[in-house]
Amino acid sequence: MNNILILDDDKAQLEHLSTLLKDEFLISTANNSIAAHALINDTKFDAIIVDVHMPIVNGFDFIKSSLHV
């Protein structure tokens, strides 16, 4: 089963996406970039779903910084 990380600052969106995908994928969630980076350091993900519009670190900056983790 593929392992997916969902990063979104909106709790309702995290829950909604997790519910939609949980039967087909192993789901991990994070509500900020620091938590997401911690998960990336500990787990191999097959895909990461990232909210583009987040405060402090937007989705594009998160992806750029993740390439160097």
VEXMI-641809 format. One record per atom (N, C-alpha, C, O): residue number from 1; atom name; x, y, z. Coordinates in steps of 0.001 Angstrom, whole numbers. Example, Ala and Ser with C-alpha at 12.3 -4.5 7.8 and 13.67 -1.06 7.14 Angstrom:
! VEXMI-641809
+-----+-------+---------+---------+---------+
: num : atomo :       x :       y :       z :
+-----+-------+---------+---------+---------+
:   1 :     N :   13190 :   -5690 :    7800 :
:   1 :    CA :   12300 :   -4500 :    7800 :
:   1 :     C :   13200 :   -3300 :    7800 :
:   1 :     O :   14236 :   -3319 :    8465 :
:   2 :     N :   12850 :   -2250 :    7080 :
:   2 :    CA :   13670 :   -1060 :    7140 :
:   2 :     C :   12900 :      30 :    7870 :
:   2 :     O :   13409 :    1138 :    8039 :
+-----+-------+---------+---------+---------+
//
This chain:
! VEXMI-641809
+-----+-------+---------+---------+---------+
: num : atomo :       x :       y :       z :
+-----+-------+---------+---------+---------+
:   1 :     N :     852 :   -1176 :       0 :
:   1 :    CA :       0 :       0 :       0 :
:   1 :     C :     901 :    1243 :       0 :
:   1 :     O :    1868 :    1311 :     758 :
:   2 :     N :     585 :    2203 :    -836 :
:   2 :    CA :    1369 :    3434 :    -937 :
:   2 :     C :    1170 :    4322 :     278 :
:   2 :     O :      80 :    4401 :     844 :
:   3 :     N :    2244 :    4982 :     663 :
:   3 :    CA :    2261 :    5855 :    1822 :
:   3 :     C :    2211 :    7302 :    1353 :
:   3 :     O :    3066 :    7736 :     582 :
:   4 :     N :    1202 :    8059 :    1819 :
:   4 :    CA :     997 :    9429 :    1368 :
:   4 :     C :    1001 :   10378 :    2559 :
:   4 :     O :     412 :   10089 :    3601 :
:   5 :     N :    1673 :   11513 :    2393 :
:   5 :    CA :    1657 :   12593 :    3379 :
:   5 :     C :     766 :   13707 :    2841 :
:   5 :     O :     890 :   14117 :    1687 :
:   6 :     N :    -132 :   14189 :    3694 :
:   6 :    CA :    -972 :   15329 :    3348 :
:   6 :     C :    -583 :   16485 :    4262 :
:   6 :     O :    -616 :   16360 :    5487 :
:   7 :     N :    -216 :   17602 :    3659 :
:   7 :    CA :     163 :   18803 :    4407 :
:   7 :     C :    -843 :   19902 :    4099 :
:   7 :     O :    -978 :   20338 :    2956 :
:   8 :     N :   -1549 :   20345 :    5145 :
:   8 :    CA :   -2535 :   21416 :    4990 :
:   8 :     C :   -2736 :   22074 :    6351 :
:   8 :     O :   -2809 :   21381 :    7366 :
:   9 :     N :   -2826 :   23388 :    6384 :
:   9 :    CA :   -3043 :   24092 :    7639 :
:   9 :     C :   -4508 :   24071 :    8066 :
:   9 :     O :   -4827 :   24471 :    9186 :
:  10 :     N :   -5390 :   23616 :    7204 :
:  10 :    CA :   -6824 :   23558 :    7493 :
:  10 :     C :   -7185 :   22147 :    7984 :
:  10 :     O :   -7129 :   21181 :    7224 :
:  11 :     N :   -7552 :   22051 :    9249 :
:  11 :    CA :   -7855 :   20747 :    9866 :
:  11 :     C :   -8983 :   20018 :    9125 :
:  11 :     O :   -8918 :   18803 :    8938 :
:  12 :     N :  -10004 :   20748 :    8709 :
:  12 :    CA :  -11131 :   20131 :    8004 :
:  12 :     C :  -10676 :   19510 :    6681 :
:  12 :     O :  -11127 :   18426 :    6312 :
:  13 :     N :   -9782 :   20201 :    5973 :
:  13 :    CA :   -9262 :   19657 :    4709 :
:  13 :     C :   -8433 :   18402 :    4954 :
:  13 :     O :   -8533 :   17437 :    4197 :
:  14 :     N :   -7613 :   18407 :    6009 :
:  14 :    CA :   -6826 :   17217 :    6342 :
:  14 :     C :   -7737 :   16032 :    6601 :
:  14 :     O :   -7501 :   14935 :    6092 :
:  15 :     N :   -8773 :   16252 :    7388 :
:  15 :    CA :   -9704 :   15173 :    7711 :
:  15 :     C :  -10449 :   14697 :    6472 :
:  15 :     O :  -10633 :   13496 :    6277 :
:  16 :     N :  -10876 :   15630 :    5640 :
:  16 :    CA :  -11626 :   15283 :    4432 :
:  16 :     C :  -10769 :   14440 :    3475 :
:  16 :     O :  -11207 :   13384 :    3016 :
:  17 :     N :   -9568 :   14900 :    3180 :
:  17 :    CA :   -8689 :   14151 :    2278 :
:  17 :     C :   -8303 :   12799 :    2870 :
:  17 :     O :   -8251 :   11797 :    2156 :
:  18 :     N :   -8038 :   12772 :    4159 :
:  18 :    CA :   -7689 :   11511 :    4818 :
:  18 :     C :   -8819 :   10509 :    4699 :
:  18 :     O :   -8589 :    9335 :    4407 :
:  19 :     N :  -10031 :   10967 :    4925 :
:  19 :    CA :  -11202 :   10087 :    4826 :
:  19 :     C :  -11373 :    9560 :    3404 :
:  19 :     O :  -11673 :    8383 :    3206 :
:  20 :     N :  -11183 :   10426 :    2425 :
:  20 :    CA :  -11328 :   10009 :    1026 :
:  20 :     C :  -10282 :    8968 :     605 :
:  20 :     O :  -10573 :    8083 :    -200 :
:  21 :     N :   -9072 :    9076 :    1147 :
:  21 :    CA :   -7959 :    8256 :     667 :
:  21 :     C :   -7587 :    7071 :    1557 :
:  21 :     O :   -6821 :    6206 :    1133 :
:  22 :     N :   -8117 :    7015 :    2788 :
:  22 :    CA :   -7647 :    6039 :    3772 :
:  22 :     C :   -7874 :    4580 :    3381 :
:  22 :     O :   -7139 :    3708 :    3846 :
:  23 :     N :   -8849 :    4293 :    2557 :
:  23 :    CA :   -9103 :    2901 :    2167 :
:  23 :     C :   -8109 :    2388 :    1128 :
:  23 :     O :   -7943 :    1178 :     974 :
:  24 :     N :   -7453 :    3291 :     421 :
:  24 :    CA :   -6526 :    2909 :    -647 :
:  24 :     C :   -5057 :    3172 :    -317 :
:  24 :     O :   -4166 :    2604 :    -949 :
:  25 :     N :   -4804 :    4033 :     671 :
:  25 :    CA :   -3433 :    4450 :     972 :
:  25 :     C :   -3199 :    4510 :    2474 :
:  25 :     O :   -4140 :    4651 :    3254 :
:  26 :     N :   -1938 :    4403 :    2871 :
:  26 :    CA :   -1544 :    4703 :    4250 :
:  26 :     C :   -1355 :    6209 :    4318 :
:  26 :     O :    -556 :    6767 :    3565 :
:  27 :     N :   -2078 :    6872 :    5208 :
:  27 :    CA :   -2102 :    8328 :    5241 :
:  27 :     C :   -1414 :    8853 :    6500 :
:  27 :     O :   -1672 :    8379 :    7606 :
:  28 :     N :    -538 :    9833 :    6315 :
:  28 :    CA :      27 :   10618 :    7407 :
:  28 :     C :    -347 :   12060 :    7123 :
:  28 :     O :    -438 :   12469 :    5965 :
:  29 :     N :    -566 :   12836 :    8190 :
:  29 :    CA :    -939 :   14236 :    8002 :
:  29 :     C :     -41 :   15147 :    8826 :
:  29 :     O :     517 :   14751 :    9849 :
:  30 :     N :      79 :   16378 :    8344 :
:  30 :    CA :     792 :   17426 :    9064 :
:  30 :     C :      70 :   18740 :    8797 :
:  30 :     O :    -436 :   18975 :    7700 :
:  31 :     N :      31 :   19599 :    9825 :
:  31 :    CA :    -660 :   20876 :    9635 :
:  31 :     C :     299 :   22050 :    9504 :
:  31 :     O :    -131 :   23202 :    9449 :
:  32 :     N :    1608 :   21761 :    9453 :
:  32 :    CA :    2590 :   22814 :    9207 :
:  32 :     C :    3859 :   22192 :    8641 :
:  32 :     O :    4045 :   20976 :    8692 :
:  33 :     N :    4719 :   23028 :    8109 :
:  33 :    CA :    5911 :   22525 :    7427 :
:  33 :     C :    6913 :   21873 :    8377 :
:  33 :     O :    7622 :   20947 :    7982 :
:  34 :     N :    6981 :   22340 :    9614 :
:  34 :    CA :    7913 :   21738 :   10568 :
:  34 :     C :    7520 :   20294 :   10861 :
:  34 :     O :    8367 :   19400 :   10858 :
:  35 :     N :    6236 :   20072 :   11114 :
:  35 :    CA :    5750 :   18711 :   11362 :
:  35 :     C :    5934 :   17840 :   10126 :
:  35 :     O :    6287 :   16666 :   10237 :
:  36 :     N :    5698 :   18407 :    8957 :
:  36 :    CA :    5854 :   17639 :    7715 :
:  36 :     C :    7309 :   17240 :    7495 :
:  36 :     O :    7584 :   16106 :    7100 :
:  37 :     N :    8240 :   18151 :    7742 :
:  37 :    CA :    9661 :   17828 :    7585 :
:  37 :     C :   10083 :   16729 :    8557 :
:  37 :     O :   10871 :   15853 :    8202 :
:  38 :     N :    9561 :   16774 :    9779 :
:  38 :    CA :    9875 :   15721 :   10750 :
:  38 :     C :    9395 :   14365 :   10245 :
:  38 :     O :   10099 :   13365 :   10387 :
:  39 :     N :    8217 :   14327 :    9664 :
:  39 :    CA :    7702 :   13072 :    9121 :
:  39 :     C :    8525 :   12599 :    7929 :
:  39 :     O :    8803 :   11407 :    7799 :
:  40 :     N :    8912 :   13521 :    7064 :
:  40 :    CA :    9716 :   13167 :    5893 :
:  40 :     C :   11061 :   12587 :    6312 :
:  40 :     O :   11576 :   11676 :    5665 :
:  41 :     N :   11623 :   13108 :    7382 :
:  41 :    CA :   12910 :   12606 :    7865 :
:  41 :     C :   12806 :   11180 :    8392 :
:  41 :     O :   13787 :   10437 :    8373 :
:  42 :     N :   11620 :   10794 :    8864 :
:  42 :    CA :   11439 :    9479 :    9486 :
:  42 :     C :   10756 :    8448 :    8598 :
:  42 :     O :   10799 :    7256 :    8899 :
:  43 :     N :   10131 :    8881 :    7518 :
:  43 :    CA :    9287 :    7987 :    6724 :
:  43 :     C :    9500 :    8226 :    5240 :
:  43 :     O :    9692 :    9360 :    4803 :
:  44 :     N :    9465 :    7148 :    4470 :
:  44 :    CA :    9510 :    7268 :    3013 :
:  44 :     C :    8073 :    7380 :    2505 :
:  44 :     O :    7248 :    6499 :    2748 :
:  45 :     N :    7788 :    8465 :    1801 :
:  45 :    CA :    6459 :    8672 :    1240 :
:  45 :     C :    6503 :    8468 :    -264 :
:  45 :     O :    7468 :    8843 :    -930 :
:  46 :     N :    5442 :    7870 :    -787 :
:  46 :    CA :    5314 :    7681 :   -2228 :
:  46 :     C :    4776 :    8939 :   -2894 :
:  46 :     O :    5028 :    9186 :   -4073 :
:  47 :     N :    4032 :    9733 :   -2126 :
:  47 :    CA :    3472 :   10982 :   -2649 :
:  47 :     C :    3225 :   11936 :   -1489 :
:  47 :     O :    3006 :   11513 :    -354 :
:  48 :     N :    3264 :   13227 :   -1792 :
:  48 :    CA :    2949 :   14255 :    -808 :
:  48 :     C :    1951 :   15210 :   -1447 :
:  48 :     O :    2187 :   15745 :   -2530 :
:  49 :     N :     837 :   15413 :    -760 :
:  49 :    CA :    -182 :   16364 :   -1204 :
:  49 :     C :      -2 :   17612 :    -343 :
:  49 :     O :     -83 :   17544 :     883 :
:  50 :     N :     243 :   18756 :    -993 :
:  50 :    CA :     588 :   19971 :    -266 :
:  50 :     C :    -377 :   21102 :    -621 :
:  50 :     O :    -639 :   21369 :   -1793 :
:  51 :     N :    -897 :   21756 :     412 :
:  51 :    CA :   -1690 :   22969 :     231 :
:  51 :     C :    -736 :   24085 :    -184 :
:  51 :     O :     294 :   24292 :     458 :
:  52 :     N :   -1064 :   24786 :   -1226 :
:  52 :    CA :    -196 :   25854 :   -1728 :
:  52 :     C :    -339 :   27110 :    -860 :
:  52 :     O :     645 :   27808 :    -617 :
:  53 :     N :   -1549 :   27399 :    -395 :
:  53 :    CA :   -1818 :   28635 :     350 :
:  53 :     C :   -1801 :   28359 :    1846 :
:  53 :     O :   -2832 :   28067 :    2452 :
:  54 :     N :    -598 :   28457 :    2435 :
:  54 :    CA :    -448 :   28293 :    3880 :
:  54 :     C :     326 :   29476 :    4426 :
:  54 :     O :    1138 :   30071 :    3717 :
:  55 :     N :      79 :   29825 :    5696 :
:  55 :    CA :     846 :   30925 :    6297 :
:  55 :     C :    2278 :   30483 :    6593 :
:  55 :     O :    2564 :   29289 :    6676 :
:  56 :     N :    3137 :   31420 :    6743 :
:  56 :    CA :    4554 :   31259 :    7091 :
:  56 :     C :    5327 :   30603 :    5950 :
:  56 :     O :    6140 :   31266 :    5305 :
:  57 :     N :    5094 :   29316 :    5685 :
:  57 :    CA :    5763 :   28619 :    4576 :
:  57 :     C :    4678 :   28112 :    3635 :
:  57 :     O :    3909 :   27219 :    3990 :
:  58 :     N :    4617 :   28689 :    2423 :
:  58 :    CA :    3588 :   28233 :    1486 :
:  58 :     C :    4005 :   26894 :     865 :
:  58 :     O :    5134 :   26440 :    1048 :
:  59 :     N :    3106 :   26288 :     152 :
:  59 :    CA :    3359 :   24966 :    -421 :
:  59 :     C :    4542 :   24914 :   -1371 :
:  59 :     O :    5293 :   23938 :   -1373 :
:  60 :     N :    4718 :   25950 :   -2177 :
:  60 :    CA :    5844 :   25973 :   -3115 :
:  60 :     C :    7177 :   26017 :   -2375 :
:  60 :     O :    8118 :   25310 :   -2737 :
:  61 :     N :    7254 :   26852 :   -1335 :
:  61 :    CA :    8492 :   26937 :    -552 :
:  61 :     C :    8750 :   25644 :     214 :
:  61 :     O :    9899 :   25235 :     382 :
:  62 :     N :    7684 :   25006 :     674 :
:  62 :    CA :    7849 :   23719 :    1355 :
:  62 :     C :    8462 :   22688 :     412 :
:  62 :     O :    9387 :   21969 :     791 :
:  63 :     N :    7958 :   22616 :    -797 :
:  63 :    CA :    8473 :   21646 :   -1770 :
:  63 :     C :    9941 :   21943 :   -2070 :
:  63 :     O :   10766 :   21030 :   -2108 :
:  64 :     N :   10264 :   23217 :   -2281 :
:  64 :    CA :   11673 :   23576 :   -2550 :
:  64 :     C :   12573 :   23165 :   -1390 :
:  64 :     O :   13652 :   22613 :   -1608 :
:  65 :     N :   12141 :   23427 :    -164 :
:  65 :    CA :   12959 :   23089 :    1002 :
:  65 :     C :   13022 :   21592 :    1213 :
:  65 :     O :   14010 :   21095 :    1755 :
:  66 :     N :   12011 :   20862 :     808 :
:  66 :    CA :   11986 :   19410 :     976 :
:  66 :     C :   12973 :   18710 :      55 :
:  66 :     O :   13428 :   17606 :     356 :
:  67 :     N :   13302 :   19330 :   -1043 :
:  67 :    CA :   14263 :   18737 :   -1957 :
:  67 :     C :   15654 :   18692 :   -1332 :
:  67 :     O :   16522 :   17952 :   -1795 :
:  68 :     N :   15865 :   19477 :    -286 :
:  68 :    CA :   17177 :   19545 :     371 :
:  68 :     C :   17184 :   18828 :    1716 :
:  68 :     O :   18184 :   18879 :    2431 :
:  69 :     N :   16085 :   18158 :    2074 :
:  69 :    CA :   16000 :   17456 :    3368 :
:  69 :     C :   16769 :   16178 :    3289 :
:  69 :     O :   16830 :   15432 :    4267 :
+-----+-------+---------+---------+---------+
//
